[in-house]
Amino acid sequence: MSALRFTKDHEWIRLDGSVATVGISDYAQEQLGDVVFVELPEIGRKVTAGGEAAVVESVKAASEVYAPVDGEVVAVNDKLGDDPALVNRAPTGEGWFMKLALADPKQLDGLMDEAAYLNYIAGLA
Amino acid sequence: MPAQNAGPKRTALYDLHVALGAKMVPFAGYEMPVQYRAGILAEHGHTRTAASLFDVSHMGQVVLRGPERAAALEALVPGDIAGLAPGAMRYTLFTNRDAGILDDLMVTNVGDYLFLVVNAACKEADVAHLVANLDRGTTVERLDDRGLLALQGPGAAGALERLVPGVSRMAFMTAAPFTVDGARVAVTRSGYTGEDGFEISIPGADTVRIAERILALPGVAPAGLGARDSLRLEAGLCLYGHDIDPTTTPVEAGLAWTIGKRRRADGGYPGADVVTRELAHGPKRKRVGILPDGKAPAREGTAITDPAGRAIGTVTSGGFGPTVNGPVAMGYAETDRAAPGTPVALVVRGTPRPARIAALPFVPHRYARPAQQRGNA
């Protein structure tokens, strides 16, 4: 499994072979507060980098989750239906959103690594 | 109050909020705590099971004085102000000549004067409205230097009694003065959560000290505006600027209960003719509760349709109800589609999702015993 890569919209993606797992960052869940609902895409849906792929809702508001790269949804995290707070408790682990079969794994090279992302969010404060 | 620059204002408790780990957000021109470290769900639950302290110092506190103050205020609101016994308070509305709602407010008859609490976002306009329209020698005084705290929850009376002996004997919707730690405070048994509780008006210089004393009481924790909003939504209480505004009337909003027999008969407030007509013939639309069948929250602005897809209204407040443990919403629906149980659809992100009209409140009110009824409220 490769290391996490991050988008400026606070999604993370981790490549495992030709399939990548996508979620939202710890910073994102912290900013959202208590997650109460997650709407996941249907299996087989084609998503494009920067396009809406899911919705995450806190008590206060709904936020869009964007696909970090182009791909096809091959799995979604059904556990989030009964326990959306997994996104708060384990944002980069059990709180993952979806798995994508990637059109072009090289697209990950254009995303931030963890050090660059931490530097990026430090600049947002 | 702390020194202020051109940015958002701060209440006297700003530093305390930050020390308590609050996430501060802009709200009605103030930097206010939306939540503390516990988070909105925990703060909401704590309010329903114990007691939470809210800083509501951003709200407007106004005093009206003058021999004809009650009659003068009655020219601007449909509530029975003249019938308020000393120490009693009432929820009422500023209306315009179309019966649109300019603000909602609490009015307390303190004895020598009337004490008003108005919404933060409306307070400048409300004071201007009062100054421009109150006649009969009534004066308007803003109490901008005072703090306002709300202690809410089933544990509120037991906790506050330790610091302010006597408060637990107060009836719901009454007010009384107390001395706390040398400070003269005004306590009302009221709130905005559906729970028993108190609001405490405190001289600015004493607000931090008394807030810290209350937070030190057993079972009390701080709660922010996020929990305040989810609590009031579950309690079916209106948020000004969302569920009520100048385009909604008291009858449409289900607030005709705030208009007593004498005011219904005699009118004498802006929009009385519209209210009288709507009371007689029914409004075209009504404020309703809505329970989505699924788990997706429907936010403010969501279209409400009938099952066939015809638009019948709009959601004005919606989100997740932590005590309901599911999505809850309020909005306006055409009157013949407004009965509890009526199937509707909510168009969330372009997809109609089944829901049904529901009775308000979503969570039963648990207010303290009301005072003995006096007059014809």
HADDOCK unambig.tbl for C-alpha pairs under 7 A between the chains (distance, minus, plus):
assign (segid A and resid 33 and name CA) (segid B and resid 39 and name CA) 6.59 0.50 0.50
assign (segid A and resid 34 and name CA) (segid B and resid 39 and name CA) 6.64 0.50 0.50
assign (segid A and resid 34 and name CA) (segid B and resid 40 and name CA) 6.78 0.50 0.50
assign (segid A and resid 34 and name CA) (segid B and resid 41 and name CA) 6.66 0.50 0.50
assign (segid A and resid 36 and name CA) (segid B and resid 320 and name CA) 6.95 0.50 0.50
assign (segid A and resid 37 and name CA) (segid B and resid 295 and name CA) 7.00 0.50 0.50
assign (segid A and resid 37 and name CA) (segid B and resid 296 and name CA) 6.46 0.50 0.50
assign (segid A and resid 59 and name CA) (segid B and resid 319 and name CA) 6.30 0.50 0.50
assign (segid A and resid 59 and name CA) (segid B and resid 320 and name CA) 5.53 0.50 0.50
assign (segid A and resid 60 and name CA) (segid B and resid 226 and name CA) 6.78 0.50 0.50
assign (segid A and resid 60 and name CA) (segid B and resid 319 and name CA) 6.91 0.50 0.50
